Amino acid sequence: PIMDTMQKNTFRTVALAALLSTGLLAGCDQTEEPEQSTDVAENTPNLDLQGHERPLGHVEEFEGYSLQASITPTDRLPDVMIEEHNIEPGPERLLFNAIIYDKRSDGGLEPVAADVSVVYENLVGHEIEIDLRQVEANGDVSYIGTLDTSGQLVFRFVMEAQPEGADEPLQTEFEVQLPPRE
C-alpha cells in the first residue's frame, strides 16, 4: 500500500503538471523525512510524458506540507499554455511555478491555497519580487509568475508560503543554475 501511495503521488504530480503546464512541474518522489530539501536540477535533459524537457526545480518537505517549485524557459512552453495563462514568452524569460501540498494522514498530497511570495537576486545584487498569480485546474491550485533572465544563469530564490490554516509560514531558499543557452 505504501508503494501504491507513492506511485499515486508521483503520478498525480506528473498528471497535474501536464494538465497545468504540459511540463511545468516535474514528477517528484516524495520523501517522508521532514525538513529535507531536494534540488531536482539534473545535468541531462529528462522528458516528461509530453516529450518536453523537465524544468529545473526544488522540493522541500515540512511538517504537514510539501512545497514544490520549478522554473521553465517560456519559449519552451506549449502555445496553448502561453495563451491560456497570458504568459509573455521570450528566450530570456522564465516561468516560476509553485505548488503547496498538504500532507494528508493517508499519505496523499492535496494542493492547498496559500499566500505565496518569491524574491530573487539579479546580477547586480538587487532583490526582485516575482509577481505571482494563482491558477486553478480541476480544483488544484498553483502559483505562477515570470522573470527576466537577462543573460543570468544562476538564481537564488527565497520563497515564503502561508497555507490557509497553517500556524507559521513555510520558508525556503534554493538556487537553480540554468544550462547555457545555445
Residue pairs with C-beta under 8 A, 6 or more apart in sequence:
2 107
5 106
5 107
5 108
6 29
6 30
6 107
8 108
9 30
9 107
9 108
9 109
10 27
10 28
10 29
10 30
11 27
12 108
12 109
13 25
13 26
13 27
13 28
13 68
13 109
14 26
14 27
14 48
14 49
16 25
16 99
16 111
16 137
16 140
16 142
17 23
17 24
17 25
17 26
17 27
17 48
18 48
18 49
18 50
19 137
19 138
19 140
20 97
20 135
20 137
20 140
20 142
21 72
21 77
21 81
21 95
21 97
22 50
22 52
22 77
22 78
22 80
22 81
23 48
23 50
23 52
23 53
23 54
23 55
23 72
23 76
23 77
23 78
24 55
24 70
24 72
24 77
24 81
24 95
24 97
24 142
24 144
25 55
25 57
25 68
25 70
25 97
25 99
25 142
26 40
26 46
26 48
26 54
26 55
26 57
26 70
27 48
28 38
28 40
28 57
28 59
28 68
30 61
30 66
30 109
31 38
31 61
33 61
34 61
34 62
34 63
35 61
35 62
35 63
36 60
36 61
37 58
37 59
37 60
37 61
37 172
37 174
38 58
38 59
38 60
39 57
39 58
39 174
39 175
39 176
40 54
40 56
40 57
40 58
40 59
40 70
41 56
41 57
41 176
41 177
42 54
45 53
45 54
46 53
46 54
47 53
47 54
48 54
50 78
52 76
52 78
53 76
55 70
55 71
55 72
55 97
56 70
56 71
56 72
56 176
56 177
56 178
57 68
57 69
57 70
57 71
57 176
58 68
58 69
58 70
58 157
58 172
58 174
58 176
59 66
59 67
59 68
59 69
60 66
60 67
60 170
60 172
60 174
61 67
62 170
64 102
64 103
64 166
65 100
65 101
65 102
65 103
65 112
65 163
65 166
65 170
66 100
66 101
66 103
66 109
67 98
67 99
67 100
67 101
67 159
67 161
67 170
67 172
68 98
68 99
68 100
68 101
69 96
69 97
69 98
69 99
69 118
69 157
69 159
69 172
69 174
70 96
70 97
70 98
71 94
71 95
71 96
71 97
71 147
71 155
71 176
71 178
72 94
72 95
72 97
73 91
73 93
73 94
73 95
73 178
74 82
74 87
74 88
74 89
74 90
74 93
74 94
74 95
74 146
75 89
75 90
75 91
75 93
77 87
77 89
77 95
81 87
82 89
85 135
85 144
87 95
87 144
87 146
88 146
91 181
92 148
92 149
92 150
92 151
93 146
93 147
93 148
93 149
94 146
94 147
94 149
94 178
95 144
95 145
95 146
96 118
96 130
96 132
96 144
96 145
96 146
96 147
96 157
97 142
97 143
97 144
98 116
98 118
98 132
98 142
98 143
98 144
98 159
98 161
99 111
99 140
99 141
99 142
99 143
100 111
100 112
100 114
100 116
100 161
100 163
100 170
101 109
101 110
101 111
101 112
102 109
102 110
102 111
102 112
102 163
103 109
104 110
111 140
111 141
111 142
112 141
112 163
112 164
113 134
113 141
113 163
113 164
114 143
114 161
114 162
114 163
114 164
114 166
114 170
115 161
115 162
116 132
116 143
116 159
116 160
116 161
116 162
117 129
117 132
117 159
117 160
117 161
118 129
118 130
118 132
118 145
118 157
118 158
118 159
118 160
119 127
119 128
119 129
119 130
119 157
119 158
119 159
120 127
120 128
120 130
120 147
120 155
120 156
120 157
120 158
121 127
121 128
121 155
121 156
122 128
122 150
122 152
123 150
123 151
123 152
128 147
130 145
130 146
130 147
131 145
132 143
132 144
132 145
133 143
133 144
133 145
134 141
134 142
134 143
135 141
135 142
135 143
135 144
136 142
147 155
149 178
152 178
153 177
153 178
153 179
153 180
154 175
154 176
154 177
154 178
155 175
155 176
155 177
155 178
156 173
156 174
156 175
157 173
157 174
157 175
157 176
158 171
158 172
158 173
159 171
159 172
159 173
159 174
160 169
160 170
160 171
161 169
161 170
162 169
162 170
163 170
